[in-house]
Amino acid sequence: MTKTNTDNKTEERKNRFTGQSIMLTKDESIIHDRIFINELGATIEDKEAGIDGTSKLWDKVRADINWFRQHNAEAYMVLLD
């Protein structure tokens, strides 16, 4: 897959720790948001189970983070690294 088209970058996202922002495409923003939705769900599931790292949602979080590494390394570095 090639780099995403920069003409369609209409969605701003910010790093929750640094405040640095970057523009994403609609599809990239959905994947970015899904990372944090699944992270929250996984954290809740782990807390209910009493064991960290047991939720299957962590696999989805990692898969979406890896997607950014492969398809938009700049956004990965700004938002997720």
Phi and psi in radians as a Rosetta constraint file:
Dihedral C 1 N 2 CA 2 C 2 CIRCULARHARMONIC -1.650 0.35
Dihedral N 2 CA 2 C 2 N 3 CIRCULARHARMONIC 3.015 0.35
Dihedral C 2 N 3 CA 3 C 3 CIRCULARHARMONIC -1.059 0.35
Dihedral N 3 CA 3 C 3 N 4 CIRCULARHARMONIC 2.616 0.35
Dihedral C 3 N 4 CA 4 C 4 CIRCULARHARMONIC -1.210 0.35
Dihedral N 4 CA 4 C 4 N 5 CIRCULARHARMONIC 2.666 0.35
Dihedral C 4 N 5 CA 5 C 5 CIRCULARHARMONIC -1.231 0.35
Dihedral N 5 CA 5 C 5 N 6 CIRCULARHARMONIC 2.159 0.35
Dihedral C 5 N 6 CA 6 C 6 CIRCULARHARMONIC -1.303 0.35
Dihedral N 6 CA 6 C 6 N 7 CIRCULARHARMONIC -0.270 0.35
Dihedral C 6 N 7 CA 7 C 7 CIRCULARHARMONIC -1.192 0.35
Dihedral N 7 CA 7 C 7 N 8 CIRCULARHARMONIC -0.397 0.35
Dihedral C 7 N 8 CA 8 C 8 CIRCULARHARMONIC -1.786 0.35
Dihedral N 8 CA 8 C 8 N 9 CIRCULARHARMONIC 0.314 0.35
Dihedral C 8 N 9 CA 9 C 9 CIRCULARHARMONIC -1.465 0.35
Dihedral N 9 CA 9 C 9 N 10 CIRCULARHARMONIC 1.631 0.35
Dihedral C 9 N 10 CA 10 C 10 CIRCULARHARMONIC -2.023 0.35
Dihedral N 10 CA 10 C 10 N 11 CIRCULARHARMONIC -0.095 0.35
Dihedral C 10 N 11 CA 11 C 11 CIRCULARHARMONIC -1.940 0.35
Dihedral N 11 CA 11 C 11 N 12 CIRCULARHARMONIC 2.103 0.35
Dihedral C 11 N 12 CA 12 C 12 CIRCULARHARMONIC -1.597 0.35
Dihedral N 12 CA 12 C 12 N 13 CIRCULARHARMONIC 2.385 0.35
Dihedral C 12 N 13 CA 13 C 13 CIRCULARHARMONIC -2.307 0.35
Dihedral N 13 CA 13 C 13 N 14 CIRCULARHARMONIC 2.578 0.35
Dihedral C 13 N 14 CA 14 C 14 CIRCULARHARMONIC -2.107 0.35
Dihedral N 14 CA 14 C 14 N 15 CIRCULARHARMONIC 2.571 0.35
Dihedral C 14 N 15 CA 15 C 15 CIRCULARHARMONIC -1.212 0.35
Dihedral N 15 CA 15 C 15 N 16 CIRCULARHARMONIC 2.221 0.35
Dihedral C 15 N 16 CA 16 C 16 CIRCULARHARMONIC -1.208 0.35
Dihedral N 16 CA 16 C 16 N 17 CIRCULARHARMONIC -0.283 0.35
Dihedral C 16 N 17 CA 17 C 17 CIRCULARHARMONIC -1.753 0.35
Dihedral N 17 CA 17 C 17 N 18 CIRCULARHARMONIC -0.726 0.35
Dihedral C 17 N 18 CA 18 C 18 CIRCULARHARMONIC -1.742 0.35
Dihedral N 18 CA 18 C 18 N 19 CIRCULARHARMONIC -0.355 0.35
Dihedral C 18 N 19 CA 19 C 19 CIRCULARHARMONIC 1.406 0.35
Dihedral N 19 CA 19 C 19 N 20 CIRCULARHARMONIC -0.064 0.35
Dihedral C 19 N 20 CA 20 C 20 CIRCULARHARMONIC -1.090 0.35
Dihedral N 20 CA 20 C 20 N 21 CIRCULARHARMONIC 2.454 0.35
Dihedral C 20 N 21 CA 21 C 21 CIRCULARHARMONIC -2.122 0.35
Dihedral N 21 CA 21 C 21 N 22 CIRCULARHARMONIC 2.827 0.35
Dihedral C 21 N 22 CA 22 C 22 CIRCULARHARMONIC -2.666 0.35
Dihedral N 22 CA 22 C 22 N 23 CIRCULARHARMONIC 2.634 0.35
Dihedral C 22 N 23 CA 23 C 23 CIRCULARHARMONIC -1.589 0.35
Dihedral N 23 CA 23 C 23 N 24 CIRCULARHARMONIC 2.394 0.35
Dihedral C 23 N 24 CA 24 C 24 CIRCULARHARMONIC -2.175 0.35
Dihedral N 24 CA 24 C 24 N 25 CIRCULARHARMONIC 2.816 0.35
Dihedral C 24 N 25 CA 25 C 25 CIRCULARHARMONIC -1.304 0.35
Dihedral N 25 CA 25 C 25 N 26 CIRCULARHARMONIC 2.927 0.35
Dihedral C 25 N 26 CA 26 C 26 CIRCULARHARMONIC -1.000 0.35
Dihedral N 26 CA 26 C 26 N 27 CIRCULARHARMONIC -0.803 0.35
Dihedral C 26 N 27 CA 27 C 27 CIRCULARHARMONIC -1.113 0.35
Dihedral N 27 CA 27 C 27 N 28 CIRCULARHARMONIC -0.738 0.35
Dihedral C 27 N 28 CA 28 C 28 CIRCULARHARMONIC -1.105 0.35
Dihedral N 28 CA 28 C 28 N 29 CIRCULARHARMONIC -0.676 0.35
Dihedral C 28 N 29 CA 29 C 29 CIRCULARHARMONIC -1.156 0.35
Dihedral N 29 CA 29 C 29 N 30 CIRCULARHARMONIC -0.614 0.35
Dihedral C 29 N 30 CA 30 C 30 CIRCULARHARMONIC -1.123 0.35
Dihedral N 30 CA 30 C 30 N 31 CIRCULARHARMONIC -0.783 0.35
Dihedral C 30 N 31 CA 31 C 31 CIRCULARHARMONIC -1.122 0.35
Dihedral N 31 CA 31 C 31 N 32 CIRCULARHARMONIC -0.761 0.35
Dihedral C 31 N 32 CA 32 C 32 CIRCULARHARMONIC -1.035 0.35
Dihedral N 32 CA 32 C 32 N 33 CIRCULARHARMONIC -0.850 0.35
Dihedral C 32 N 33 CA 33 C 33 CIRCULARHARMONIC -1.111 0.35
Dihedral N 33 CA 33 C 33 N 34 CIRCULARHARMONIC -0.649 0.35
Dihedral C 33 N 34 CA 34 C 34 CIRCULARHARMONIC -1.098 0.35
Dihedral N 34 CA 34 C 34 N 35 CIRCULARHARMONIC -0.582 0.35
Dihedral C 34 N 35 CA 35 C 35 CIRCULARHARMONIC -0.987 0.35
Dihedral N 35 CA 35 C 35 N 36 CIRCULARHARMONIC -0.826 0.35
Dihedral C 35 N 36 CA 36 C 36 CIRCULARHARMONIC -1.369 0.35
Dihedral N 36 CA 36 C 36 N 37 CIRCULARHARMONIC -0.524 0.35
Dihedral C 36 N 37 CA 37 C 37 CIRCULARHARMONIC -1.141 0.35
Dihedral N 37 CA 37 C 37 N 38 CIRCULARHARMONIC -0.803 0.35
Dihedral C 37 N 38 CA 38 C 38 CIRCULARHARMONIC -1.206 0.35
Dihedral N 38 CA 38 C 38 N 39 CIRCULARHARMONIC -0.599 0.35
Dihedral C 38 N 39 CA 39 C 39 CIRCULARHARMONIC -1.081 0.35
Dihedral N 39 CA 39 C 39 N 40 CIRCULARHARMONIC -0.759 0.35
Dihedral C 39 N 40 CA 40 C 40 CIRCULARHARMONIC -1.107 0.35
Dihedral N 40 CA 40 C 40 N 41 CIRCULARHARMONIC -0.823 0.35
Dihedral C 40 N 41 CA 41 C 41 CIRCULARHARMONIC -1.047 0.35
Dihedral N 41 CA 41 C 41 N 42 CIRCULARHARMONIC -0.744 0.35
Dihedral C 41 N 42 CA 42 C 42 CIRCULARHARMONIC -1.130 0.35
Dihedral N 42 CA 42 C 42 N 43 CIRCULARHARMONIC -0.714 0.35
Dihedral C 42 N 43 CA 43 C 43 CIRCULARHARMONIC -1.092 0.35
Dihedral N 43 CA 43 C 43 N 44 CIRCULARHARMONIC -0.748 0.35
Dihedral C 43 N 44 CA 44 C 44 CIRCULARHARMONIC -1.125 0.35
Dihedral N 44 CA 44 C 44 N 45 CIRCULARHARMONIC -0.796 0.35
Dihedral C 44 N 45 CA 45 C 45 CIRCULARHARMONIC -1.058 0.35
Dihedral N 45 CA 45 C 45 N 46 CIRCULARHARMONIC -0.748 0.35
Dihedral C 45 N 46 CA 46 C 46 CIRCULARHARMONIC -1.082 0.35
Dihedral N 46 CA 46 C 46 N 47 CIRCULARHARMONIC -0.723 0.35
Dihedral C 46 N 47 CA 47 C 47 CIRCULARHARMONIC -1.129 0.35
Dihedral N 47 CA 47 C 47 N 48 CIRCULARHARMONIC -0.735 0.35
Dihedral C 47 N 48 CA 48 C 48 CIRCULARHARMONIC -1.118 0.35
Dihedral N 48 CA 48 C 48 N 49 CIRCULARHARMONIC -0.640 0.35
Dihedral C 48 N 49 CA 49 C 49 CIRCULARHARMONIC -1.367 0.35
Dihedral N 49 CA 49 C 49 N 50 CIRCULARHARMONIC -0.359 0.35
Dihedral C 49 N 50 CA 50 C 50 CIRCULARHARMONIC 1.371 0.35
Dihedral N 50 CA 50 C 50 N 51 CIRCULARHARMONIC 0.198 0.35
Dihedral C 50 N 51 CA 51 C 51 CIRCULARHARMONIC -2.396 0.35
Dihedral N 51 CA 51 C 51 N 52 CIRCULARHARMONIC 2.138 0.35
Dihedral C 51 N 52 CA 52 C 52 CIRCULARHARMONIC -1.223 0.35
Dihedral N 52 CA 52 C 52 N 53 CIRCULARHARMONIC 2.481 0.35
Dihedral C 52 N 53 CA 53 C 53 CIRCULARHARMONIC 1.461 0.35
Dihedral N 53 CA 53 C 53 N 54 CIRCULARHARMONIC 0.165 0.35
Dihedral C 53 N 54 CA 54 C 54 CIRCULARHARMONIC -1.573 0.35
Dihedral N 54 CA 54 C 54 N 55 CIRCULARHARMONIC -0.344 0.35
Dihedral C 54 N 55 CA 55 C 55 CIRCULARHARMONIC -1.164 0.35
Dihedral N 55 CA 55 C 55 N 56 CIRCULARHARMONIC 2.418 0.35
Dihedral C 55 N 56 CA 56 C 56 CIRCULARHARMONIC -1.212 0.35
Dihedral N 56 CA 56 C 56 N 57 CIRCULARHARMONIC -0.297 0.35
Dihedral C 56 N 57 CA 57 C 57 CIRCULARHARMONIC -1.156 0.35
Dihedral N 57 CA 57 C 57 N 58 CIRCULARHARMONIC -0.402 0.35
Dihedral C 57 N 58 CA 58 C 58 CIRCULARHARMONIC -1.064 0.35
Dihedral N 58 CA 58 C 58 N 59 CIRCULARHARMONIC -0.576 0.35
Dihedral C 58 N 59 CA 59 C 59 CIRCULARHARMONIC -1.102 0.35
Dihedral N 59 CA 59 C 59 N 60 CIRCULARHARMONIC -0.662 0.35
Dihedral C 59 N 60 CA 60 C 60 CIRCULARHARMONIC -1.202 0.35
Dihedral N 60 CA 60 C 60 N 61 CIRCULARHARMONIC -0.693 0.35
Dihedral C 60 N 61 CA 61 C 61 CIRCULARHARMONIC -1.046 0.35
Dihedral N 61 CA 61 C 61 N 62 CIRCULARHARMONIC -0.870 0.35
Dihedral C 61 N 62 CA 62 C 62 CIRCULARHARMONIC -1.085 0.35
Dihedral N 62 CA 62 C 62 N 63 CIRCULARHARMONIC -0.695 0.35
Dihedral C 62 N 63 CA 63 C 63 CIRCULARHARMONIC -1.109 0.35
Dihedral N 63 CA 63 C 63 N 64 CIRCULARHARMONIC -0.741 0.35
Dihedral C 63 N 64 CA 64 C 64 CIRCULARHARMONIC -1.235 0.35
Dihedral N 64 CA 64 C 64 N 65 CIRCULARHARMONIC -0.629 0.35
Dihedral C 64 N 65 CA 65 C 65 CIRCULARHARMONIC -1.109 0.35
Dihedral N 65 CA 65 C 65 N 66 CIRCULARHARMONIC -0.755 0.35
Dihedral C 65 N 66 CA 66 C 66 CIRCULARHARMONIC -1.099 0.35
Dihedral N 66 CA 66 C 66 N 67 CIRCULARHARMONIC -0.602 0.35
Dihedral C 66 N 67 CA 67 C 67 CIRCULARHARMONIC -1.023 0.35
Dihedral N 67 CA 67 C 67 N 68 CIRCULARHARMONIC -0.795 0.35
Dihedral C 67 N 68 CA 68 C 68 CIRCULARHARMONIC -1.122 0.35
Dihedral N 68 CA 68 C 68 N 69 CIRCULARHARMONIC -0.676 0.35
Dihedral C 68 N 69 CA 69 C 69 CIRCULARHARMONIC -1.008 0.35
Dihedral N 69 CA 69 C 69 N 70 CIRCULARHARMONIC -0.702 0.35
Dihedral C 69 N 70 CA 70 C 70 CIRCULARHARMONIC -1.438 0.35
Dihedral N 70 CA 70 C 70 N 71 CIRCULARHARMONIC -0.632 0.35
Dihedral C 70 N 71 CA 71 C 71 CIRCULARHARMONIC -1.886 0.35
Dihedral N 71 CA 71 C 71 N 72 CIRCULARHARMONIC -0.348 0.35
Dihedral C 71 N 72 CA 72 C 72 CIRCULARHARMONIC -2.669 0.35
Dihedral N 72 CA 72 C 72 N 73 CIRCULARHARMONIC 1.342 0.35
Dihedral C 72 N 73 CA 73 C 73 CIRCULARHARMONIC -1.068 0.35
Dihedral N 73 CA 73 C 73 N 74 CIRCULARHARMONIC -0.603 0.35
Dihedral C 73 N 74 CA 74 C 74 CIRCULARHARMONIC -1.102 0.35
Dihedral N 74 CA 74 C 74 N 75 CIRCULARHARMONIC -0.804 0.35
Dihedral C 74 N 75 CA 75 C 75 CIRCULARHARMONIC -1.129 0.35
Dihedral N 75 CA 75 C 75 N 76 CIRCULARHARMONIC -0.681 0.35
Dihedral C 75 N 76 CA 76 C 76 CIRCULARHARMONIC -1.005 0.35
Dihedral N 76 CA 76 C 76 N 77 CIRCULARHARMONIC -0.831 0.35
Dihedral C 76 N 77 CA 77 C 77 CIRCULARHARMONIC -1.116 0.35
Dihedral N 77 CA 77 C 77 N 78 CIRCULARHARMONIC -0.665 0.35
Dihedral C 77 N 78 CA 78 C 78 CIRCULARHARMONIC -1.338 0.35
Dihedral N 78 CA 78 C 78 N 79 CIRCULARHARMONIC -0.753 0.35
Dihedral C 78 N 79 CA 79 C 79 CIRCULARHARMONIC -1.721 0.35
Dihedral N 79 CA 79 C 79 N 80 CIRCULARHARMONIC -0.537 0.35
Dihedral C 79 N 80 CA 80 C 80 CIRCULARHARMONIC -2.158 0.35
Dihedral N 80 CA 80 C 80 N 81 CIRCULARHARMONIC -0.244 0.35
